[in-house]
Amino acid sequence: MEENWDCDGAKPYKRETFMKAVNFLARFLTAIIGITSKRVEFPDILPGADGEVEISWQNERICFLLSVPESDDRKAGVYGRNKKTRDEFLLNFYPNDEIDMGLIEWFKKTL
C-alpha cells in the first residue's frame, strides 16, 4: 500500500499494525466462540486513514468497528451498535491487553 492510497493523504498501515489487529481478532473470536459455541461471521479488515487497521462487522444485526492504531502508545477504539435493540457500546483499550469482558458480553448479545 502506498502513501496517499485514498487520494486524500492517507498513510499506509505497517505490517506490525496489521499483525496486531489480526492477533487481537484471533483472541477475540476465540473468546466469543469459547463462550457461545456459535458461528461468527468473519469481519472485513480494512485500512484506516492514519495508518491504523480497522475491523468491521456490518450485517442486519450489528454495526461494529474496531480501529487498531499504529502506535502501541495509543488505545484502540471500539464502537458497536445492536441494530435491533439500538444498544450501543463504546470502549478504548490497548489491543495487546486482556480482552475486556464487557466487550465480549455485549458482542455475545448480538449473535
N, C-alpha and C positions, 0 to 999 in steps of 0.2 A: 504494500500500500504506500502510495506517495504522499508527500506534503500536499495540502490543498485538495485532497481527494474528492471533496464535496463542492469544489469551486467557490467555497466561501471561507477559505483559510483553515480548514480542519487539519489537526495533527494526526498522523497515523499512529495506531497503537503499537506498542512494543510486544515482542514475543512473551516477555515476562508478565506483562499485564494480561495477555490472553490466557496464559497458563494459570495465573492467579484466579481468573474468572472461572476457568474450567475446573480447577481444583475445588473452588467453593461450590460450584454447581454439582459436582460429583458427591461431595459431602452432604449437601442439602437434599439431593434426590435420594441418597442412601438413607438419610434420616426419615424422610417422608414415607418412602416405601416400607421401611422397617416398622414404622408406627401404624400405617394404614393398610399395608399389603395391597394397595390399589395401584393400578396402572396410571402413570403420569405421562402426559404428552411431553415430548422434548421441546424446549423453548427455542426461539430464534436467538442467535448470538450475533450481535451487530457492533460495528464501530461507533464510538461516540465522537463528538467534535473536538474534544480536548485530550485525545489520546486514551480515553477510557474505553472499556468494553462493556456493552450493555446486554443484559439477558432479559428477554421479553417473552411473556406468555400473554397471548390475546386469543380469547375464544368467547363463546356465548355466556360463560360463567365468570370469567376473570379477566381483569386487566392488571398485569403485574410487570413492573420494571425495576430491575436492579442495575445500578451503574457502578462498575468496579473501576476505581481511579488508578492512574499510572503510579502515583506515589504511595508508598506504604505509610506515609505520614497523614494521608487524607482518608477519611472514612468513606465507605461505600454508602450509597443512598438507596433505599427501597421505597417504592410506592406501590400499593396494591389496592384494588377495589373489587369487591364482590358485586357483580352486575345485578344479581337477583335481590340481594338484601341491601345493597348500596353501602355496606360496611366497608370502611377504609382502614388502611394500615400504613403507617409511616415509621421508618426506622433508619438510623445512621449507625454504622458499626464498622469495625476493622475486619476485612474479609478473611484474614488469617486466624481470627479468634474463633472460639467455640460458636456454633450456630445458636442464635437466640431462639429459645423455646417458644416465645410469643409469636415469632415469625412462623415457625413450624405449625403451631396450633391454628393461627389464622389461615394459613395456606391449606391446611387439612380440611377446614370447614368449606372450602370452595370446591373440593373434589366430589 
